[in-house]
Amino acid sequence: MQTHLFLPALLRDHLAQYNHPAALHLSHHYQQLQYLPHALEILLHEVLDEEVDTQPPPEQALLPSVLSFLSSFPQYLDIVVQCTRKTEVRSWRTLFSNLPPPEELFEESLQRGNLKTAGGYLLVLHTFEELRPTGDQVVRLLKRAKAEQDWELCKELARFLMALDESGATLRSTLELVELKTPSAEPDRAQSHFTFDATRLNIPVRGRSNGHRSESSPGLGDSFTSSDQGSRGSGSVSPAGDAVSQGNAAAQQEPRDYFGLGLGRMRR
């Protein structure tokens, strides 16, 4: 049985009437739902898609109100990153024109210990060509991932660095700074080791069109379940749609790209 998402539509109606208290009151009724962040993400995605196409005047734009509303939730930073994974790169300029600079969002995610979310903002910084030449943002995130023994994130960061510099020089210098070594270097100390599949690596597209990258966002959407697609079908109504019924299956199909970089799909 398929279900519909009704919570994003109700929240949007309240926000369109500048009734933030009513929107917050409504969302608090469903705060126990595991998939409330997903419903909030759908709200952001729908409003963003519409306003990218219609370009409403500032006094009529709903996106700033939606982002202000979402900032009330602890999952705010992750909701924004999840939305970028689901939208084309051309939409990112509209989204981040109503947000603090991506570097600030990266730093806040890192400070909160949300390492995967911080990794998502690395892709945004790279897309906007705002990564620091020193690479210290990647270094600091990699150090944190190593300290927490999050080897999957270490591998994704390694892929990211290889995609930026296929010679491997950037990756090698970064690993030296972080004191990470491959298993072939010290086979008896697995706690500081990770491996990655170099065959999955390609160079990101650097082309631009009208100030934006010409390709759709690489790998954005790889981390999403099919819950929002199923919600478009006919069936019963629920606040979080069929995400609840499909959650377990989606969790088993979580992609290898840890923070949604999708580097294996990037083309030259």
ABEGO torsion letter per residue (X at the ends): XBBBBAAAAAAAAAAAAGBAAAAAAAAAAAAABAAAAAAAAAAAAAAAAAAAAAGBBAAABAAAAAAAAAAABAAAAAAAAAAAAABBAAAAAAAAAABBBAAAAAAAAAAAGBAAAAAAAAAAAAAAGABBAAGAAAAAAAAAAAAAGBAAAAAAAAAAAAAABAAGAAAAAAAAAAGBBBAAABAABAAABBBBBAAABBBBBABBBGGBBABBBBGBGAABBAAAAAAABBEBBBAAEAAAAAAAAAAAABBABAAGAGAAABBX
